[in-house]
Amino acid sequence: MMHNESALAFDATKPDIDESAFQEMDWKDFYVEVEEELPPKMLEPLGRPVTISCFVDANYAGNVVTCWLHSGVLIFLMNAPIIWFSKQQNTVESSSFGSEFVAARIARDLIVSLRIKLRMFGCPIDGPANVFCDNQGVMKNASLPESTLKQEAQRD
């Protein structure tokens, strides 16, 4: 069946994110003089910078028969969804913390590859990607330099 009247809309407006809800992190003591690796032979960035936002979640033991985990990642460029990923994880975790952390790693890999593609197209990127996750333990362990990699009780 053909859809001759179909169209794909791209919302190029910048997402409205309340930055006051986030804690500023200083990673300079941990990663001295580290910068994002830029692809060789990339084009000169032109035009308005784009914002990348990512929503990540995992379904811990969602399949009651196999107890396999499912990861879900949705990545927006400005306000338009451009990457959606939903897949059964290849590992079995003993907690929701582990499954959420695996999903966050998948999201990071997708964001890195998107940033490289955008830079190769000559598209300027507005700062780091905004990553949203519903597991406080994962977010704390992934974003606070002084935290150690350990499971914590989830607080709502």
C-alpha positions in Angstrom: 0.0 0.0 0.0 1.4 3.4 -1.0 0.9 6.5 1.0 1.4 9.4 -1.4 0.2 12.0 1.0 2.6 10.9 3.8 5.2 13.2 5.2 7.8 13.1 7.9 7.9 16.2 10.1 11.1 17.4 11.8 10.6 19.8 14.7 13.7 21.9 14.7 12.9 23.9 17.8 15.2 23.6 20.7 13.9 21.4 23.6 12.8 23.3 26.7 14.8 21.7 29.5 14.8 23.1 33.1 18.5 23.1 33.8 18.0 24.0 37.4 16.9 20.4 38.1 20.4 19.1 37.3 23.5 19.3 39.5 26.6 20.7 37.8 29.5 18.2 37.8 33.2 19.0 37.6 35.1 16.1 36.0 38.5 17.9 35.5 40.1 16.2 38.5 39.2 12.8 37.1 39.8 13.4 33.4 42.6 15.9 33.1 42.8 17.5 29.6 40.4 15.0 28.0 38.4 16.2 25.1 35.8 14.6 22.8 37.6 12.7 20.0 36.7 14.3 16.8 36.5 12.3 13.5 39.3 12.9 11.0 38.4 14.9 7.9 35.2 16.2 9.4 33.5 19.2 7.8 33.6 22.6 9.3 30.5 23.0 11.5 28.0 25.4 10.0 24.5 26.6 10.9 22.6 26.5 14.2 23.8 23.9 16.8 21.6 21.0 17.5 20.7 19.5 20.9 20.7 15.8 21.6 18.3 14.4 24.2 18.1 10.7 25.2 15.5 8.8 27.2 16.6 5.4 28.4 14.8 2.6 30.3 15.0 -1.1 31.0 12.4 -3.7 31.8 13.8 -5.9 34.5 12.4 -9.5 34.1 9.6 -8.3 32.0 9.3 -11.7 30.3 7.9 -13.8 33.1 8.9 -17.1 31.3 12.5 -16.3 30.5 13.2 -13.3 32.8 15.2 -11.7 30.0 15.6 -8.0 30.1 14.6 -5.5 27.5 16.3 -2.1 26.8 14.6 0.9 25.4 16.3 4.0 24.1 14.7 7.0 22.4 17.1 9.7 21.0 15.8 13.1 19.9 17.6 15.6 17.7 16.1 18.9 18.8 12.5 17.9 19.3 12.3 15.2 16.7 12.8 11.5 17.5 15.5 10.1 15.2 16.7 6.9 16.9 14.6 4.4 18.7 16.0 1.2 20.0 14.2 -1.6 21.8 15.8 -5.0 22.2 16.1 -7.9 24.5 19.4 -7.7 26.4 22.0 -10.5 25.9 22.6 -10.7 29.7 20.6 -11.8 32.7 21.0 -9.3 35.6 20.2 -9.9 39.2 18.6 -6.4 39.7 16.9 -3.5 38.0 20.1 -1.5 38.7 22.1 -3.9 36.4 19.6 -3.9 33.6 19.3 -0.1 33.7 23.1 0.3 33.6 23.3 -2.0 30.6 20.6 0.1 28.9 22.5 3.3 29.7 25.6 1.9 28.1 23.7 1.0 25.0 22.3 4.6 24.9 25.9 6.0 25.3 27.1 4.0 22.4 24.2 5.2 20.2 24.8 8.8 21.3 28.6 8.6 20.5 27.8 7.2 17.0 25.2 9.9 16.4 27.7 12.6 17.4 30.3 11.3 15.0 27.7 11.2 12.1 26.5 14.7 12.8 30.1 16.1 13.0 30.9 14.3 9.7 27.9 16.1 8.1 29.3 19.4 9.4 26.5 19.9 12.0 27.4 21.8 15.1 26.4 20.1 18.4 25.2 22.1 21.4 27.1 20.6 24.3 26.8 17.1 25.7 23.7 15.1 25.2 20.9 15.2 27.8 20.3 11.7 29.1 17.2 11.0 31.2 16.8 7.8 33.2 14.3 6.8 35.9 16.8 4.9 38.1 18.4 7.2 40.7 21.2 4.7 41.5 22.3 4.4 37.9 22.2 8.2 37.4 24.2 8.8 40.5 26.8 6.2 39.7 27.1 7.5 36.1 27.2 11.2 36.8 28.8 11.8 40.2 32.6 11.6 40.0 33.0 10.7 43.7 30.5 7.8 43.6 31.6 4.2 43.4 30.0 1.6 41.1 27.6 -0.1 43.5 23.9 -0.7 43.7 21.9 1.6 45.9 18.4 1.6 47.1 16.1 3.4 44.6 14.4 6.4 46.1 11.5 8.2 44.4 
